[in-house]
């Protein structure tokens, strides 16, 4: 069998087993790797800033972690344990921005926004690790105060000590994103002033791209007329992935909106998968989730290929060290 065929077979085996929640330690060749609150003065934001907030690479931890089963908070804890601990991502005194998908006037059961328990546990762990502040926010499509309340995220995050930031006009700064499509654009300062950024999208169907996952979640840092970007959506997404390279991405696939995304609304379109997928390669994470839930690959989700061509990650997740954990 040629190397290309072997990789294809491995990808199919990984996805087939992970879809049904049966992949355990060592299965299908997947490597198992289970072993102060003061405010600082604010500095002006450079116009042409790009944010690469990734931690140093480590060879003793997996590239991609899939946690299935249990409860959302326990799954979050296992994600961090498998990836080397919270201290790998958050240091004492850090300001941490947590970016959920919080765009729609929907309840958690409708799976249009990130699971509030996942967000809350990330907040708790960051503060426990010594973060000075944890900021939570998103640029909503529906009315922000209503979305923040109905999604359950604002209350859950505040209960753990987060500062919940509304996307008010004063919170945006014009930044030259230096992209192919995205040039100067208003950006939510939630992610501009933080030392670390943790991206927590929810896995959903999307009518334009097939699925909305980690990289698409960066639309939620932009102000202005975002609908204009849909004309060249794949190039726009590659530009966003270039502009901000987060400290960590955790894809919330606890409940997956399988159809009629990204807004949803019908509980019949939601499937309970009880899964979190995490790592520092957002391209690989998006590729895994797209394949596992919608049988999509980089031929349909062209932004993955564009991002890979820019050196931002790989859509060939089967080449990575994968840890599969069942609770």
C-alpha positions as CSV (number, residue, x, y, z in Angstrom):
1,X,0.0,0.0,0.0
2,X,1.3,3.4,-0.9
3,X,1.9,6.1,1.8
4,X,-1.0,8.1,0.4
5,X,-3.4,5.1,0.6
6,X,-2.2,4.4,4.2
7,X,-3.0,7.9,5.3
8,X,-6.4,7.8,3.6
9,X,-7.2,4.5,5.4
10,X,-6.0,5.9,8.7
11,X,-8.2,9.0,8.3
12,X,-11.2,6.9,7.5
13,X,-10.6,4.6,10.5
14,X,-10.1,7.5,12.9
15,X,-13.3,9.2,11.8
16,X,-15.4,6.1,11.6
17,X,-14.6,5.1,15.1
18,X,-14.7,8.6,16.6
19,X,-18.1,9.3,15.1
20,X,-19.7,6.6,17.1
21,X,-17.8,7.5,20.3
22,X,-15.9,4.2,20.5
23,X,-12.3,5.3,20.0
24,X,-10.3,4.5,23.1
25,X,-6.6,4.6,24.0
26,X,-4.4,3.2,21.3
27,X,-7.2,2.5,18.7
28,X,-6.6,2.8,15.0
29,X,-3.1,3.9,15.4
30,X,-4.0,7.0,17.4
31,X,-1.2,7.7,19.9
32,X,-2.4,8.0,23.5
33,X,-0.8,10.7,25.6
34,X,-2.4,10.5,29.0
35,X,0.3,10.9,31.3
36,X,-3.0,38.4,41.7
37,X,-5.8,40.4,40.0
38,X,-4.6,44.0,39.4
39,X,-5.2,45.8,36.2
40,X,-2.2,46.9,34.1
41,X,-2.0,50.2,32.2
42,X,-3.4,49.8,28.7
43,X,-1.0,50.3,25.8
44,X,-2.0,51.7,22.4
45,X,-2.8,48.9,19.9
46,X,-0.5,48.9,16.8
47,X,-2.5,49.4,13.6
48,X,-0.9,46.4,11.8
49,X,-0.8,44.0,14.7
50,X,-1.0,40.2,14.2
51,X,-1.5,37.9,17.1
52,X,0.4,34.7,17.4
53,X,-0.4,33.5,21.0
54,X,0.5,29.8,20.7
55,X,2.5,28.1,23.4
56,X,5.8,26.5,22.6
57,X,5.4,23.1,20.9
58,X,6.0,20.0,23.0
59,X,6.8,16.5,21.9
60,X,5.5,14.8,25.0
61,X,1.9,15.7,24.5
62,X,-0.6,15.1,21.6
63,X,-1.3,17.5,18.8
64,X,-5.0,16.8,18.9
65,X,-7.2,15.6,21.8
66,X,-10.7,14.1,21.5
67,X,-12.6,13.7,24.8
68,X,-15.9,11.9,24.8
69,X,-18.5,11.2,27.4
70,X,-18.9,12.2,31.0
71,X,-20.0,15.7,31.7
72,X,-18.9,19.0,30.0
73,X,-16.8,20.3,32.9
74,X,-15.0,17.0,33.5
75,X,-14.3,16.8,29.7
76,X,-12.7,20.3,29.8
77,X,-10.4,19.2,32.7
78,X,-9.3,16.1,30.8
79,X,-8.6,18.2,27.7
80,X,-6.1,20.4,29.6
81,X,-4.6,17.4,31.4
82,X,-3.9,15.6,28.1
83,X,-2.4,18.7,26.5
84,X,0.1,19.3,29.3
85,X,-1.9,21.1,32.0
86,X,-3.4,24.6,32.2
87,X,-0.1,26.1,33.1
88,X,1.2,25.4,29.6
89,X,-1.4,27.9,28.3
90,X,-2.0,30.4,31.1
91,X,0.6,32.0,33.4
92,X,0.1,33.9,36.6
93,X,-0.8,37.5,35.9
94,X,-2.1,36.8,32.3
95,X,-5.2,38.5,30.9
96,X,-7.0,35.8,29.1
97,X,-9.7,36.3,26.5
98,X,-12.2,33.5,26.0
99,X,-14.0,33.7,22.7
100,X,-17.1,31.4,22.6
101,X,-19.6,31.4,19.7
102,X,-22.3,33.6,21.3
103,X,-24.0,35.1,18.3
104,X,-27.6,33.9,18.4
105,X,-30.7,34.3,20.5
106,X,-31.0,30.6,21.3
107,X,-30.9,28.4,24.4
108,X,-28.1,25.9,25.0
109,X,-30.3,23.0,23.9
110,X,-30.6,24.5,20.4
111,X,-26.8,24.3,20.0
112,X,-26.4,27.6,18.1
113,X,-24.0,28.9,20.8
114,X,-21.2,27.3,22.8
115,X,-22.1,25.2,25.8
116,X,-22.1,27.5,28.8
117,X,-20.6,24.8,31.1
118,X,-17.6,24.4,28.8
119,X,-17.0,28.2,28.9
120,X,-17.5,28.4,32.6
121,X,-15.0,25.6,33.3
122,X,-12.3,27.1,31.1
123,X,-12.8,30.4,33.0
124,X,-12.5,28.6,36.4
125,X,-9.3,26.8,35.4
126,X,-7.7,29.9,34.0
127,X,-8.3,31.9,37.2
128,X,-7.2,28.9,39.3
129,X,-3.9,28.9,37.3
130,X,-3.3,32.5,38.3
131,X,-4.8,34.6,35.5
132,X,-5.3,38.2,36.6
133,X,-8.5,38.6,34.5
134,X,-10.6,36.4,32.2
135,X,-12.6,38.3,29.6
136,X,-15.5,36.6,27.8
137,X,-17.4,38.1,24.8
138,X,-18.5,37.9,21.2
139,X,-19.8,40.1,18.5
140,X,-23.4,38.9,18.3
141,X,-25.7,38.7,15.2
142,X,-28.8,39.1,17.3
143,X,-29.3,41.7,20.0
144,X,-26.3,41.3,22.4
145,X,-27.8,41.6,25.8
146,X,-30.6,39.1,24.9
147,X,-28.0,36.7,23.4
148,X,-25.7,36.9,26.4
149,X,-28.6,36.1,28.7
150,X,-30.4,33.5,26.7
151,X,-27.3,31.5,25.7
152,X,-26.6,31.0,29.4
153,X,-22.9,31.9,28.8
154,X,-22.9,35.3,30.6
155,X,-24.3,34.0,33.8
156,X,-22.2,30.9,33.8
157,X,-19.0,32.8,33.1
158,X,-19.7,35.5,35.7
159,X,-20.4,32.8,38.3
160,X,-16.8,31.7,37.9
161,X,-15.3,35.1,38.0
162,X,-15.1,36.2,34.4
163,X,-15.6,39.8,33.2
164,X,-18.3,39.5,30.5
165,X,-17.7,42.2,27.8
166,X,-20.5,43.4,25.6
167,X,-19.6,44.4,22.0
168,X,-20.3,48.1,22.5
169,X,-19.1,50.6,19.9
170,X,-16.3,51.9,22.1
171,X,-14.8,48.4,22.3
172,X,-13.7,48.3,18.6
173,X,-10.4,49.4,17.2
174,X,-9.6,49.8,13.5
175,X,-6.8,47.4,12.7
176,X,-5.0,46.6,9.4
177,X,-5.4,42.9,9.2
178,X,-3.1,42.8,6.1
179,X,-5.1,40.1,4.4
180,X,-6.1,39.3,0.9
181,X,-9.7,40.3,1.5
182,X,-9.5,41.7,5.1
183,X,-7.6,44.9,5.2
184,X,-8.4,47.7,7.7
185,X,-11.4,46.6,9.8
186,X,-13.0,47.3,13.2
187,X,-11.9,44.5,15.6
188,X,-13.3,43.8,19.1
189,X,-10.6,44.8,21.5
190,X,-11.4,41.7,23.7
191,X,-8.8,39.8,21.7
192,X,-6.4,42.7,21.1
193,X,-5.3,43.5,24.6
194,X,-5.3,39.9,26.0
195,X,-2.1,38.0,26.7
196,X,-3.8,34.7,25.8
197,X,-6.8,33.9,23.7
198,X,-8.8,30.7,24.0
199,X,-11.2,30.0,21.1
200,X,-14.2,27.9,22.1
201,X,-16.5,27.5,19.0
202,X,-19.4,25.1,18.8
203,X,-19.6,22.6,15.9
204,X,-22.5,23.6,13.6
205,X,-23.7,23.2,10.1
206,X,-23.3,26.3,7.9
207,X,-25.0,26.9,4.6
208,X,-22.0,28.6,2.9
209,X,-19.0,26.6,4.2
210,X,-20.6,23.4,5.1
211,X,-19.7,23.8,8.7
212,X,-18.7,26.6,11.1
213,X,-16.0,25.6,13.5
214,X,-12.9,27.2,15.0
215,X,-11.6,29.4,12.2
216,X,-15.1,30.6,11.3
217,X,-15.6,31.6,14.9
218,X,-13.2,34.5,14.3
219,X,-16.0,36.3,12.4
220,X,-17.1,37.1,16.0
221,X,-14.2,39.5,16.6
222,X,-15.2,41.8,13.6
223,X,-17.5,44.7,13.6
224,X,-18.7,46.5,10.5
225,X,-20.6,44.9,7.6
226,X,-19.5,41.3,8.0
227,X,-22.0,40.0,5.4
228,X,-19.8,41.6,2.7
229,X,-17.2,39.0,3.4
230,X,-19.4,36.1,2.4
231,X,-18.7,36.9,-1.3
232,X,-15.1,35.6,-0.7
233,X,-15.7,33.7,2.5
234,X,-12.8,31.2,2.1
235,X,-10.2,33.9,1.6
236,X,-11.7,35.9,4.5
237,X,-11.4,32.9,6.8
238,X,-7.8,32.3,5.8
239,X,-7.1,36.0,6.5
240,X,-8.6,35.7,9.9
241,X,-6.6,32.5,10.7
242,X,-3.5,34.4,9.7
243,X,-4.4,37.4,11.8
244,X,-5.0,35.6,15.1
245,X,-3.4,32.3,16.0
246,X,-4.9,31.4,19.4
247,X,-3.3,30.0,22.5
248,X,-5.7,27.1,22.4
249,X,-8.8,26.0,20.5
250,X,-11.5,23.8,22.0
251,X,-14.3,22.8,19.7
252,X,-17.5,22.2,21.6
253,X,-19.3,19.2,20.0
254,X,-21.3,18.3,23.1
255,X,-24.4,19.1,21.1
256,X,-23.9,19.4,17.4
257,X,-26.2,21.4,15.1
258,X,-26.2,19.0,12.2
259,X,-28.6,20.9,9.9
260,X,-30.0,24.4,9.2
261,X,-27.1,26.2,10.7
262,X,-25.7,28.5,11.8
263,X,-28.9,29.8,13.4
264,X,-30.7,26.5,14.1
265,X,-33.8,26.6,16.4
266,X,-35.3,23.1,15.8
267,X,-34.2,20.6,18.4
268,X,-34.7,17.8,15.8
269,X,-31.5,19.2,14.0
270,X,-29.4,18.8,17.2
271,X,-27.5,15.6,18.0
272,X,-26.0,14.9,21.4
273,X,-22.3,13.8,20.8
274,X,-20.7,14.6,24.2
275,X,-17.4,15.4,22.6
276,X,-14.7,18.1,22.9
277,X,-11.9,18.4,20.4
278,X,-8.9,20.5,21.3
279,X,-5.3,21.5,20.3
280,X,-3.1,24.2,19.0
281,X,-3.6,23.5,15.2
282,X,-6.9,25.1,14.3
283,X,-6.7,23.8,10.7
284,X,-6.4,20.2,11.9
285,X,-9.2,20.7,14.4
286,X,-11.6,22.1,11.8
287,X,-10.7,19.3,9.4
288,X,-11.4,16.6,12.0
289,X,-14.8,17.9,13.0
290,X,-15.9,18.6,9.5
291,X,-15.0,15.1,8.4
292,X,-16.4,13.4,11.6
293,X,-19.8,15.1,11.5
294,X,-20.5,16.1,7.9
295,X,-18.1,14.0,5.9
296,X,-16.5,17.2,4.5
297,X,-12.9,17.7,3.6
298,X,-10.6,20.5,2.3
299,X,-12.0,20.2,-1.2
300,X,-15.4,21.5,0.1
301,X,-13.9,23.7,2.8
302,X,-11.4,25.5,0.7
303,X,-10.3,27.8,3.5
304,X,-8.5,24.8,5.1
305,X,-6.3,24.5,2.0
306,X,-5.7,28.2,1.9
307,X,-4.7,28.3,5.5
308,X,-2.4,25.3,5.1
309,X,-0.7,27.0,2.1
310,X,0.0,29.9,4.5
311,X,1.7,27.6,7.0
312,X,-1.1,27.9,9.6
313,X,-1.7,24.2,10.1
314,X,-2.6,21.0,8.3
315,X,-6.0,19.5,7.3
316,X,-4.3,16.1,7.3
317,X,-5.1,15.4,11.0
318,X,-4.4,11.7,10.4
319,X,-0.7,12.6,10.3
320,X,-0.8,14.1,13.8
321,X,-0.4,12.6,17.3
322,X,-4.0,12.0,18.4
323,X,-5.2,11.3,21.9
324,X,-8.6,9.7,22.3
325,X,-10.1,9.7,25.8
326,X,-13.4,8.2,26.9
327,X,-14.8,9.3,30.2
